[in-house]
């Protein structure tokens, strides 16, 4: 299968919601893309690595979703694609297109420049396992695990 890499996204900076009896519609500017939702699947302190935790995060990408450029607070991150197809670019490495069952690794301080759902019609889902210093979560909560680039600081995952 051959994939083409779409242009870099602009990010949604807030949703406006319209309610009707049968529908919930999210309205956003036509030039922006939705953000993924994230949920903590597990959090274990590592007894053989004092001061470290292993944290599993499920990342759900709606169709056409994208994350802004970010880092992961010094964590080592292993990622498995559970559903769909995603576009991934780290540091100045080549852009990758990954499908269900494929994985990638982010070294500490890696700059995750592109993390997008490839599809405009299907969802994608990732399992990210982070090995991180306990103090990152103790000080900043789970939100402290993802450090968005300053240019996109108003975008919240």
Secondary structure, 3 states (H helix, E strand, C coil): CCCCCCCCCCECCCCEEEECCCCEEEECCCCCECCCEEEEEEEEECCCCCCEEEEEEEEEECCCCEECCEECCCCEEEEEEEECEEEEEECCCCCEEEECCCEEEECCCCCEEEEEECCCCCCEEEEEEEEEEHHHHHHHCHHHHCEECHHHCCCCC
